[in-house]
Amino acid sequence: MAIPDYQSLMLPVLEIACTGESSVPETEAAITTRFGLTPEESEQRLPSGKQRVLPNRIHWAKFYLTKAGFLETPRRGRFAITDSGRHLLAHPPETFLV
């Protein structure tokens, strides 16, 4: 399976945040399992070679969810769901439009 784009990761990131405060590395482990990514896929790097693709896409999903008010950053490197995010999970859209 190919690594999902950041839009496809938005709902799973929100669901993971619903279980409690999280971080990108913790979320990456859950996403890898959820999507059945292989170790090779998990290690795939961006063309620059400086960052892996999956954490980059998780960061972008988290960035846009935070900007929309569905996630918050209680402290550095951590994120948590907001009341708006919980409401969104109760009525999830089919896709996120960015």
Biopython code that builds the backbone (N, CA, C, O; Angstrom):
import numpy as np
from Bio.PDB.StructureBuilder import StructureBuilder

atoms = [
    (1, "MET", "N", (0.853, -1.186, 0.000)),
    (1, "MET", "CA", (0.000, 0.000, 0.000)),
    (1, "MET", "C", (0.892, 1.240, 0.000)),
    (1, "MET", "O", (1.922, 1.274, 0.674)),
    (2, "ALA", "N", (0.500, 2.229, -0.740)),
    (2, "ALA", "CA", (1.225, 3.498, -0.765)),
    (2, "ALA", "C", (0.932, 4.276, 0.520)),
    (2, "ALA", "O", (-0.104, 4.074, 1.153)),
    (3, "ILE", "N", (1.831, 5.145, 0.888)),
    (3, "ILE", "CA", (1.634, 5.979, 2.071)),
    (3, "ILE", "C", (0.496, 6.950, 1.771)),
    (3, "ILE", "O", (0.529, 7.641, 0.752)),
    (4, "PRO", "N", (-0.510, 7.012, 2.643)),
    (4, "PRO", "CA", (-1.640, 7.922, 2.403)),
    (4, "PRO", "C", (-1.195, 9.385, 2.380)),
    (4, "PRO", "O", (-0.230, 9.758, 3.048)),
    (5, "ASP", "N", (-1.907, 10.209, 1.605)),
    (5, "ASP", "CA", (-1.609, 11.634, 1.592)),
    (5, "ASP", "C", (-2.110, 12.253, 2.900)),
    (5, "ASP", "O", (-2.832, 11.614, 3.666)),
    (6, "TYR", "N", (-1.716, 13.507, 3.141)),
    (6, "TYR", "CA", (-2.043, 14.101, 4.443)),
    (6, "TYR", "C", (-3.544, 14.276, 4.633)),
    (6, "TYR", "O", (-4.024, 14.217, 5.765)),
    (7, "GLN", "N", (-4.301, 14.489, 3.552)),
    (7, "GLN", "CA", (-5.754, 14.613, 3.688)),
    (7, "GLN", "C", (-6.364, 13.310, 4.181)),
    (7, "GLN", "O", (-7.287, 13.320, 4.995)),
    (8, "SER", "N", (-5.848, 12.188, 3.690)),
    (8, "SER", "CA", (-6.351, 10.881, 4.110)),
    (8, "SER", "C", (-5.954, 10.556, 5.542)),
    (8, "SER", "O", (-6.558, 9.687, 6.171)),
    (9, "LEU", "N", (-4.952, 11.238, 6.060)),
    (9, "LEU", "CA", (-4.490, 11.000, 7.427)),
    (9, "LEU", "C", (-5.208, 11.870, 8.451)),
    (9, "LEU", "O", (-5.077, 11.641, 9.653)),
    (10, "MET", "N", (-5.960, 12.859, 7.996)),
    (10, "MET", "CA", (-6.581, 13.793, 8.933)),
    (10, "MET", "C", (-7.545, 13.105, 9.903)),
    (10, "MET", "O", (-7.446, 13.312, 11.112)),
    (11, "LEU", "N", (-8.449, 12.312, 9.406)),
    (11, "LEU", "CA", (-9.413, 11.648, 10.285)),
    (11, "LEU", "C", (-8.720, 10.645, 11.211)),
    (11, "LEU", "O", (-9.020, 10.636, 12.405)),
    (12, "PRO", "N", (-7.806, 9.799, 10.719)),
    (12, "PRO", "CA", (-7.093, 8.908, 11.649)),
    (12, "PRO", "C", (-6.294, 9.659, 12.717)),
    (12, "PRO", "O", (-6.256, 9.223, 13.868)),
    (13, "VAL", "N", (-5.661, 10.765, 12.366)),
    (13, "VAL", "CA", (-4.911, 11.558, 13.354)),
    (13, "VAL", "C", (-5.868, 12.087, 14.412)),
    (13, "VAL", "O", (-5.549, 12.070, 15.601)),
    (14, "LEU", "N", (-7.019, 12.549, 13.996)),
    (14, "LEU", "CA", (-8.021, 13.049, 14.934)),
    (14, "LEU", "C", (-8.516, 11.926, 15.850)),
    (14, "LEU", "O", (-8.693, 12.135, 17.050)),
    (15, "GLU", "N", (-8.738, 10.751, 15.290)),
    (15, "GLU", "CA", (-9.181, 9.606, 16.090)),
    (15, "GLU", "C", (-8.122, 9.200, 17.108)),
    (15, "GLU", "O", (-8.450, 8.856, 18.243)),
    (16, "ILE", "N", (-6.872, 9.237, 16.711)),
    (16, "ILE", "CA", (-5.780, 8.901, 17.636)),
    (16, "ILE", "C", (-5.710, 9.945, 18.751)),
    (16, "ILE", "O", (-5.509, 9.598, 19.915)),
    (17, "ALA", "N", (-5.874, 11.214, 18.402)),
    (17, "ALA", "CA", (-5.847, 12.281, 19.407)),
    (17, "ALA", "C", (-7.006, 12.156, 20.390)),
    (17, "ALA", "O", (-6.908, 12.620, 21.527)),
    (18, "CYS", "N", (-8.081, 11.544, 19.968)),
    (18, "CYS", "CA", (-9.254, 11.376, 20.830)),
    (18, "CYS", "C", (-8.964, 10.432, 21.994)),
    (18, "CYS", "O", (-9.641, 10.486, 23.021)),
    (19, "THR", "N", (-7.968, 9.576, 21.841)),
    (19, "THR", "CA", (-7.624, 8.627, 22.903)),
    (19, "THR", "C", (-6.771, 9.262, 23.991)),
    (19, "THR", "O", (-6.543, 8.655, 25.037)),
    (20, "GLY", "N", (-6.301, 10.479, 23.748)),
    (20, "GLY", "CA", (-5.480, 11.183, 24.729)),
    (20, "GLY", "C", (-4.388, 11.973, 24.038)),
    (20, "GLY", "O", (-4.207, 11.881, 22.823)),
    (21, "GLU", "N", (-3.669, 12.746, 24.820)),
    (21, "GLU", "CA", (-2.575, 13.551, 24.272)),
    (21, "GLU", "C", (-1.590, 12.642, 23.541)),
    (21, "GLU", "O", (-1.268, 11.552, 24.014)),
    (22, "SER", "N", (-1.120, 13.099, 22.394)),
    (22, "SER", "CA", (-0.256, 12.267, 21.561)),
    (22, "SER", "C", (0.874, 13.098, 20.977)),
    (22, "SER", "O", (0.951, 14.311, 21.174)),
    (23, "SER", "N", (1.756, 12.405, 20.247)),
    (23, "SER", "CA", (2.858, 13.060, 19.542)),
    (23, "SER", "C", (2.938, 12.440, 18.149)),
    (23, "SER", "O", (2.303, 11.420, 17.882)),
    (24, "VAL", "N", (3.706, 13.048, 17.278)),
    (24, "VAL", "CA", (3.844, 12.518, 15.924)),
    (24, "VAL", "C", (4.459, 11.112, 15.936)),
    (24, "VAL", "O", (3.949, 10.240, 15.233)),
    (25, "PRO", "N", (5.532, 10.849, 16.702)),
    (25, "PRO", "CA", (6.068, 9.482, 16.707)),
    (25, "PRO", "C", (5.063, 8.432, 17.195)),
    (25, "PRO", "O", (5.006, 7.329, 16.651)),
    (26, "GLU", "N", (4.275, 8.770, 18.213)),
    (26, "GLU", "CA", (3.251, 7.842, 18.690)),
    (26, "GLU", "C", (2.183, 7.625, 17.622)),
    (26, "GLU", "O", (1.731, 6.503, 17.397)),
    (27, "THR", "N", (1.795, 8.700, 16.980)),
    (27, "THR", "CA", (0.792, 8.630, 15.922)),
    (27, "THR", "C", (1.322, 7.842, 14.737)),
    (27, "THR", "O", (0.582, 7.082, 14.112)),
    (28, "GLU", "N", (2.598, 8.019, 14.425)),
    (28, "GLU", "CA", (3.204, 7.300, 13.309)),
    (28, "GLU", "C", (3.118, 5.792, 13.510)),
    (28, "GLU", "O", (2.822, 5.057, 12.568)),
    (29, "ALA", "N", (3.373, 5.332, 14.721)),
    (29, "ALA", "CA", (3.291, 3.896, 15.009)),
    (29, "ALA", "C", (1.866, 3.378, 14.800)),
    (29, "ALA", "O", (1.667, 2.307, 14.227)),
    (30, "ALA", "N", (0.883, 4.142, 15.268)),
    (30, "ALA", "CA", (-0.514, 3.726, 15.113)),
    (30, "ALA", "C", (-0.944, 3.752, 13.647)),
    (30, "ALA", "O", (-1.669, 2.863, 13.198)),
    (31, "ILE", "N", (-0.508, 4.753, 12.908)),
    (31, "ILE", "CA", (-0.861, 4.871, 11.485)),
    (31, "ILE", "C", (-0.225, 3.727, 10.692)),
    (31, "ILE", "O", (-0.859, 3.152, 9.807)),
    (32, "THR", "N", (1.018, 3.404, 11.010)),
    (32, "THR", "CA", (1.712, 2.305, 10.321)),
    (32, "THR", "C", (0.935, 1.005, 10.477)),
    (32, "THR", "O", (0.757, 0.255, 9.518)),
    (33, "THR", "N", (0.476, 0.749, 11.694)),
    (33, "THR", "CA", (-0.312, -0.465, 11.956)),
    (33, "THR", "C", (-1.671, -0.390, 11.275)),
    (33, "THR", "O", (-2.106, -1.350, 10.639)),
    (34, "ARG", "N", (-2.334, 0.739, 11.405)),
    (34, "ARG", "CA", (-3.688, 0.901, 10.852)),
    (34, "ARG", "C", (-3.726, 0.707, 9.339)),
    (34, "ARG", "O", (-4.641, 0.071, 8.814)),
    (35, "PHE", "N", (-2.736, 1.253, 8.642)),
    (35, "PHE", "CA", (-2.711, 1.163, 7.185)),
    (35, "PHE", "C", (-1.881, -0.013, 6.681)),
    (35, "PHE", "O", (-1.771, -0.217, 5.472)),
    (36, "GLY", "N", (-1.303, -0.781, 7.585)),
    (36, "GLY", "CA", (-0.523, -1.949, 7.187)),
    (36, "GLY", "C", (0.696, -1.604, 6.350)),
    (36, "GLY", "O", (1.021, -2.306, 5.392)),
    (37, "LEU", "N", (1.366, -0.526, 6.712)),
    (37, "LEU", "CA", (2.544, -0.104, 5.953)),
    (37, "LEU", "C", (3.730, -1.017, 6.253)),
    (37, "LEU", "O", (3.925, -1.455, 7.386)),
    (38, "THR", "N", (4.500, -1.287, 5.235)),
    (38, "THR", "CA", (5.686, -2.130, 5.393)),
    (38, "THR", "C", (6.821, -1.299, 5.986)),
    (38, "THR", "O", (6.766, -0.070, 5.956)),
    (39, "PRO", "N", (7.851, -1.958, 6.527)),
    (39, "PRO", "CA", (9.007, -1.201, 7.024)),
    (39, "PRO", "C", (9.653, -0.343, 5.935)),
    (39, "PRO", "O", (10.128, 0.757, 6.214)),
    (40, "GLU", "N", (9.672, -0.836, 4.706)),
    (40, "GLU", "CA", (10.241, -0.065, 3.597)),
    (40, "GLU", "C", (9.433, 1.200, 3.341)),
    (40, "GLU", "O", (9.994, 2.271, 3.111)),
    (41, "GLU", "N", (8.105, 1.065, 3.384)),
    (41, "GLU", "CA", (7.244, 2.235, 3.181)),
    (41, "GLU", "C", (7.432, 3.237, 4.325)),
    (41, "GLU", "O", (7.470, 4.446, 4.094)),
    (42, "SER", "N", (7.547, 2.740, 5.539)),
    (42, "SER", "CA", (7.727, 3.612, 6.699)),
    (42, "SER", "C", (9.042, 4.384, 6.647)),
    (42, "SER", "O", (9.146, 5.482, 7.195)),
    (43, "GLU", "N", (10.025, 3.817, 5.999)),
    (43, "GLU", "CA", (11.342, 4.453, 5.914)),
    (43, "GLU", "C", (11.522, 5.310, 4.661)),
    (43, "GLU", "O", (12.561, 5.949, 4.491)),
    (44, "GLN", "N", (10.522, 5.325, 3.789)),
    (44, "GLN", "CA", (10.614, 6.112, 2.549)),
    (44, "GLN", "C", (10.851, 7.579, 2.878)),
    (44, "GLN", "O", (10.227, 8.139, 3.779)),
    (45, "ARG", "N", (11.772, 8.194, 2.126)),
    (45, "ARG", "CA", (12.155, 9.583, 2.377)),
    (45, "ARG", "C", (11.639, 10.516, 1.286)),
    (45, "ARG", "O", (11.376, 10.101, 0.157)),
    (46, "LEU", "N", (11.503, 11.775, 1.654)),
    (46, "LEU", "CA", (11.161, 12.815, 0.684)),
    (46, "LEU", "C", (12.315, 12.958, -0.305)),
    (46, "LEU", "O", (13.427, 12.518, -0.011)),
    (47, "PRO", "N", (12.079, 13.560, -1.467)),
    (47, "PRO", "CA", (13.157, 13.727, -2.450)),
    (47, "PRO", "C", (14.415, 14.403, -1.882)),
    (47, "PRO", "O", (15.523, 14.123, -2.340)),
    (48, "SER", "N", (14.254, 15.277, -0.903)),
    (48, "SER", "CA", (15.417, 15.934, -0.304)),
    (48, "SER", "C", (16.266, 14.949, 0.499)),
    (48, "SER", "O", (17.455, 15.184, 0.719)),
    (49, "GLY", "N", (15.656, 13.850, 0.935)),
    (49, "GLY", "CA", (16.357, 12.851, 1.732)),
    (49, "GLY", "C", (16.482, 13.215, 3.197)),
    (49, "GLY", "O", (17.039, 12.442, 3.977)),
    (50, "LYS", "N", (15.978, 14.373, 3.588)),
    (50, "LYS", "CA", (16.159, 14.845, 4.959)),
    (50, "LYS", "C", (15.068, 14.396, 5.923)),
    (50, "LYS", "O", (15.283, 14.374, 7.135)),
    (51, "GLN", "N", (13.913, 14.043, 5.402)),
    (51, "GLN", "CA", (12.800, 13.669, 6.262)),
    (51, "GLN", "C", (12.057, 12.492, 5.656)),
    (51, "GLN", "O", (11.998, 12.334, 4.436)),
    (52, "ARG", "N", (11.485, 11.659, 6.542)),
    (52, "ARG", "CA", (10.677, 10.553, 6.052)),
    (52, "ARG", "C", (9.290, 11.059, 5.655)),
    (52, "ARG", "O", (8.782, 12.025, 6.224)),
    (53, "VAL", "N", (8.689, 10.393, 4.675)),
    (53, "VAL", "CA", (7.406, 10.821, 4.106)),
    (53, "VAL", "C", (6.278, 10.750, 5.132)),
    (53, "VAL", "O", (5.515, 11.705, 5.274)),
    (54, "LEU", "N", (6.162, 9.630, 5.849)),
    (54, "LEU", "CA", (5.025, 9.455, 6.758)),
    (54, "LEU", "C", (4.981, 10.515, 7.862)),
    (54, "LEU", "O", (3.933, 11.136, 8.039)),
    (55, "PRO", "N", (6.049, 10.753, 8.605)),
    (55, "PRO", "CA", (5.964, 11.814, 9.626)),
    (55, "PRO", "C", (5.678, 13.186, 9.020)),
    (55, "PRO", "O", (4.985, 13.998, 9.635)),
    (56, "ASN", "N", (6.198, 13.454, 7.829)),
    (56, "ASN", "CA", (5.928, 14.716, 7.152)),
    (56, "ASN", "C", (4.442, 14.879, 6.900)),
    (56, "ASN", "O", (3.881, 15.949, 7.138)),
    (57, "ARG", "N", (3.807, 13.831, 6.423)),
    (57, "ARG", "CA", (2.366, 13.904, 6.123)),
    (57, "ARG", "C", (1.538, 13.993, 7.398)),
    (57, "ARG", "O", (0.508, 14.668, 7.424)),
    (58, "ILE", "N", (1.978, 13.317, 8.456)),
    (58, "ILE", "CA", (1.281, 13.423, 9.740)),
    (58, "ILE", "C", (1.383, 14.854, 10.265)),
    (58, "ILE", "O", (0.403, 15.404, 10.767)),
    (59, "HIS", "N", (2.565, 15.455, 10.151)),
    (59, "HIS", "CA", (2.739, 16.846, 10.567)),
    (59, "HIS", "C", (1.793, 17.770, 9.803)),
    (59, "HIS", "O", (1.177, 18.649, 10.406)),
    (60, "TRP", "N", (1.666, 17.590, 8.492)),
    (60, "TRP", "CA", (0.766, 18.444, 7.710)),
    (60, "TRP", "C", (-0.685, 18.231, 8.123)),
    (60, "TRP", "O", (-1.439, 19.196, 8.242)),
    (61, "ALA", "N", (-1.085, 16.988, 8.342)),
    (61, "ALA", "CA", (-2.460, 16.724, 8.800)),
    (61, "ALA", "C", (-2.700, 17.411, 10.140)),
    (61, "ALA", "O", (-3.728, 18.059, 10.335)),
    (62, "LYS", "N", (-1.754, 17.269, 11.056)),
    (62, "LYS", "CA", (-1.852, 17.903, 12.371)),
    (62, "LYS", "C", (-1.886, 19.427, 12.243)),
    (62, "LYS", "O", (-2.656, 20.089, 12.939)),
    (63, "PHE", "N", (-1.071, 19.977, 11.373)),
    (63, "PHE", "CA", (-1.025, 21.424, 11.157)),
    (63, "PHE", "C", (-2.400, 21.961, 10.751)),
    (63, "PHE", "O", (-2.897, 22.921, 11.340)),
    (64, "TYR", "N", (-3.007, 21.334, 9.743)),
    (64, "TYR", "CA", (-4.301, 21.822, 9.264)),
    (64, "TYR", "C", (-5.425, 21.567, 10.262)),
    (64, "TYR", "O", (-6.347, 22.375, 10.369)),
    (65, "LEU", "N", (-5.361, 20.460, 10.991)),
    (65, "LEU", "CA", (-6.378, 20.210, 12.024)),
    (65, "LEU", "C", (-6.264, 21.223, 13.156)),
    (65, "LEU", "O", (-7.274, 21.632, 13.728)),
    (66, "THR", "N", (-5.052, 21.627, 13.477)),
    (66, "THR", "CA", (-4.848, 22.648, 14.508)),
    (66, "THR", "C", (-5.350, 24.002, 14.026)),
    (66, "THR", "O", (-6.026, 24.715, 14.767)),
    (67, "LYS", "N", (-5.022, 24.359, 12.786)),
    (67, "LYS", "CA", (-5.490, 25.629, 12.227)),
    (67, "LYS", "C", (-7.015, 25.703, 12.185)),
    (67, "LYS", "O", (-7.595, 26.778, 12.341)),
    (68, "ALA", "N", (-7.662, 24.555, 11.973)),
    (68, "ALA", "CA", (-9.128, 24.506, 11.904)),
    (68, "ALA", "C", (-9.766, 24.465, 13.290)),
    (68, "ALA", "O", (-10.986, 24.571, 13.417)),
    (69, "GLY", "N", (-8.940, 24.309, 14.335)),
    (69, "GLY", "CA", (-9.470, 24.296, 15.695)),
    (69, "GLY", "C", (-9.872, 22.934, 16.214)),
    (69, "GLY", "O", (-10.519, 22.845, 17.258)),
    (70, "PHE", "N", (-9.507, 21.869, 15.518)),
    (70, "PHE", "CA", (-9.872, 20.521, 15.944)),
    (70, "PHE", "C", (-8.820, 19.887, 16.847)),
    (70, "PHE", "O", (-9.124, 18.954, 17.590)),
    (71, "LEU", "N", (-7.596, 20.381, 16.790)),
    (71, "LEU", "CA", (-6.517, 19.943, 17.664)),
    (71, "LEU", "C", (-5.925, 21.162, 18.349)),
    (71, "LEU", "O", (-6.049, 22.286, 17.862)),
    (72, "GLU", "N", (-5.279, 20.926, 19.486)),
    (72, "GLU", "CA", (-4.555, 21.981, 20.179)),
    (72, "GLU", "C", (-3.186, 21.448, 20.574)),
    (72, "GLU", "O", (-2.957, 20.238, 20.589)),
    (73, "THR", "N", (-2.289, 22.360, 20.891)),
    (73, "THR", "CA", (-0.940, 21.989, 21.290)),
    (73, "THR", "C", (-0.756, 22.373, 22.760)),
    (73, "THR", "O", (-0.417, 23.518, 23.061)),
    (74, "PRO", "N", (-0.978, 21.422, 23.681)),
    (74, "PRO", "CA", (-0.870, 21.748, 25.101)),
    (74, "PRO", "C", (0.567, 22.016, 25.544)),
    (74, "PRO", "O", (0.797, 22.770, 26.490)),
    (75, "ARG", "N", (1.529, 21.402, 24.863)),
    (75, "ARG", "CA", (2.945, 21.651, 25.130)),
    (75, "ARG", "C", (3.744, 21.230, 23.909)),
    (75, "ARG", "O", (3.219, 20.569, 23.012)),
    (76, "ARG", "N", (4.988, 21.604, 23.875)),
    (76, "ARG", "CA", (5.815, 21.362, 22.692)),
    (76, "ARG", "C", (5.873, 19.874, 22.331)),
    (76, "ARG", "O", (6.124, 19.015, 23.177)),
    (77, "GLY", "N", (5.632, 19.603, 21.052)),
    (77, "GLY", "CA", (5.718, 18.238, 20.553)),
    (77, "GLY", "C", (4.522, 17.361, 20.850)),
    (77, "GLY", "O", (4.527, 16.178, 20.509)),
    (78, "ARG", "N", (3.509, 17.903, 21.469)),
    (78, "ARG", "CA", (2.320, 17.137, 21.846)),
    (78, "ARG", "C", (1.083, 17.800, 21.254)),
    (78, "ARG", "O", (1.064, 19.009, 21.021)),
    (79, "PHE", "N", (0.058, 17.003, 21.017)),
    (79, "PHE", "CA", (-1.209, 17.569, 20.562)),
    (79, "PHE", "C", (-2.357, 16.789, 21.175)),
    (79, "PHE", "O", (-2.214, 15.625, 21.551)),
    (80, "ALA", "N", (-3.497, 17.458, 21.266)),
    (80, "ALA", "CA", (-4.693, 16.869, 21.877)),
    (80, "ALA", "C", (-5.913, 17.362, 21.114)),
    (80, "ALA", "O", (-5.878, 18.402, 20.455)),
    (81, "ILE", "N", (-6.971, 16.608, 21.215)),
    (81, "ILE", "CA", (-8.215, 16.968, 20.531)),
    (81, "ILE", "C", (-8.940, 18.069, 21.311)),
    (81, "ILE", "O", (-8.832, 18.150, 22.535)),
    (82, "THR", "N", (-9.671, 18.903, 20.594)),
    (82, "THR", "CA", (-10.480, 19.957, 21.214)),
    (82, "THR", "C", (-11.943, 19.501, 21.235)),
    (82, "THR", "O", (-12.282, 18.450, 20.691)),
    (83, "ASP", "N", (-12.789, 20.288, 21.858)),
    (83, "ASP", "CA", (-14.226, 19.979, 21.854)),
    (83, "ASP", "C", (-14.769, 19.976, 20.428)),
    (83, "ASP", "O", (-15.614, 19.151, 20.081)),
    (84, "SER", "N", (-14.278, 20.906, 19.603)),
    (84, "SER", "CA", (-14.700, 20.942, 18.195)),
    (84, "SER", "C", (-14.283, 19.658, 17.477)),
    (84, "SER", "O", (-15.022, 19.129, 16.645)),
    (85, "GLY", "N", (-13.090, 19.166, 17.811)),
    (85, "GLY", "CA", (-12.619, 17.916, 17.219)),
    (85, "GLY", "C", (-13.474, 16.734, 17.636)),
    (85, "GLY", "O", (-13.762, 15.851, 16.829)),
    (86, "ARG", "N", (-13.881, 16.720, 18.899)),
    (86, "ARG", "CA", (-14.770, 15.639, 19.376)),
    (86, "ARG", "C", (-16.115, 15.699, 18.643)),
    (86, "ARG", "O", (-16.677, 14.670, 18.269)),
    (87, "HIS", "N", (-16.610, 16.898, 18.447)),
    (87, "HIS", "CA", (-17.872, 17.064, 17.723)),
    (87, "HIS", "C", (-17.717, 16.572, 16.281)),
    (87, "HIS", "O", (-18.605, 15.910, 15.744)),
    (88, "LEU", "N", (-16.598, 16.896, 15.673)),
    (88, "LEU", "CA", (-16.337, 16.444, 14.297)),
    (88, "LEU", "C", (-16.297, 14.918, 14.225)),
    (88, "LEU", "O", (-16.829, 14.326, 13.286)),
    (89, "LEU", "N", (-15.673, 14.283, 15.209)),
    (89, "LEU", "CA", (-15.618, 12.819, 15.217)),
    (89, "LEU", "C", (-16.993, 12.196, 15.393)),
    (89, "LEU", "O", (-17.254, 11.107, 14.883)),
    (90, "ALA", "N", (-17.867, 12.878, 16.107)),
    (90, "ALA", "CA", (-19.226, 12.371, 16.293)),
    (90, "ALA", "C", (-20.008, 12.425, 14.976)),
    (90, "ALA", "O", (-20.957, 11.666, 14.777)),
    (91, "HIS", "N", (-19.595, 13.335, 14.076)),
    (91, "HIS", "CA", (-20.256, 13.499, 12.771)),
    (91, "HIS", "C", (-19.186, 13.616, 11.696)),
    (91, "HIS", "O", (-19.048, 14.673, 11.081)),
    (92, "PRO", "N", (-18.412, 12.532, 11.454)),
    (92, "PRO", "CA", (-17.273, 12.635, 10.530)),
    (92, "PRO", "C", (-17.690, 12.835, 9.072)),
    (92, "PRO", "O", (-18.651, 12.225, 8.603)),
    (93, "PRO", "N", (-16.962, 13.688, 8.367)),
    (93, "PRO", "CA", (-17.216, 13.855, 6.924)),
    (93, "PRO", "C", (-16.607, 12.688, 6.162)),
    (93, "PRO", "O", (-15.758, 11.965, 6.685)),
    (94, "GLU", "N", (-17.045, 12.513, 4.933)),
    (94, "GLU", "CA", (-16.442, 11.459, 4.114)),
    (94, "GLU", "C", (-15.000, 11.803, 3.790)),
    (94, "GLU", "O", (-14.134, 10.929, 3.811)),
    (95, "THR", "N", (-14.734, 13.059, 3.492)),
    (95, "THR", "CA", (-13.378, 13.536, 3.221)),
    (95, "THR", "C", (-13.215, 14.929, 3.797)),
    (95, "THR", "O", (-14.190, 15.635, 4.052)),
    (96, "PHE", "N", (-11.975, 15.305, 3.993)),
    (96, "PHE", "CA", (-11.666, 16.659, 4.431)),
    (96, "PHE", "C", (-11.316, 17.458, 3.196)),
    (96, "PHE", "O", (-10.549, 17.003, 2.348)),
    (97, "LEU", "N", (-11.874, 18.644, 3.096)),
    (97, "LEU", "CA", (-11.518, 19.537, 1.997)),
    (97, "LEU", "C", (-10.572, 20.596, 2.536)),
    (97, "LEU", "O", (-10.848, 21.228, 3.556)),
    (98, "VAL", "N", (-9.479, 20.780, 1.860)),
    (98, "VAL", "CA", (-8.483, 21.758, 2.314)),
    (98, "VAL", "C", (-8.445, 22.912, 1.361)),
    (98, "VAL", "O", (-7.673, 23.850, 1.557)),
]
sb = StructureBuilder()
sb.init_structure("model")
sb.init_model(0)
sb.init_chain("A")
sb.init_seg("    ")
for serial, (resi, resn, name, xyz) in enumerate(atoms, 1):
    if name == "N":
        sb.init_residue(resn, " ", resi, " ")
    sb.init_atom(name, np.array(xyz, "f"), 0.0, 1.0, " ", f" {name:<3s}", serial, name[0])
structure = sb.get_structure()
